[in-house]
Amino acid sequence: MFRASEGERDMERDRREELAERLAESMAVIMRSRGNALRRVAGRYGITPPQFFLLKMLNAHGEMTVTGISEVMMVAAPTASRMIANLCEKGWLERRKDPANRRVTLVRLTRKGKGLLHRVGEMQKEQFLELIEQEDFREIEAFIDWLEKFTSRLSNARVPEVGHAEETTGDPAR
């Protein structure tokens, strides 16, 4: 059985650190680019990216309470209520009282809201199709397979405590 020397392990660690830095930078560029594209597309319909996120969240989760929405979106209940009111005025959301507890308001996506999400999704898909048109199909498929595995691990990853790296390395830059 082959055993890597300490020098080989160090070289592999250095290469992985470089790849991690490149991945982090690439993800930042992708997020900025997608955020800008979303702002342009959502702006055509008179909504903000947080409002668009709210529509997508309700599409995924179904009917939710205002409190539930504010918790998931990490905004104050009055902020969530204002966003909901704005989207209700446009016909993309609807509110109703919970029959089991009349003090609770339930919010859900309307057919019109689902149509908006479909249109925006189609616009995003068309943009991606243009971007990958000249790429090798197998490379794109392998990349997406890897990306799906990575995002699954990322969503389950432990977030390090602030200052944890400083305590273990003594180097605040690491």
FENFEN-V570879 format. One record per run of one state. SS is the DSSP state (alpha for helix, beta for strand, coil for the rest). FROM is the first residue (numbers start at 1). TO is the last residue. If there is no record, write none. Layout:
ss/from/to
SS/FROM/TO
SS/FROM/TO
This chain:
ss/from/to
coil/1/5
alpha/6/44
coil/45/48
alpha/49/61
coil/62/63
beta/64/65
alpha/66/73
coil/74/76
alpha/77/89
coil/90/92
beta/93/98
coil/99/100
beta/101/109
coil/110/110
alpha/111/132
coil/133/136
alpha/137/156
coil/157/163
alpha/164/169
coil/170/174
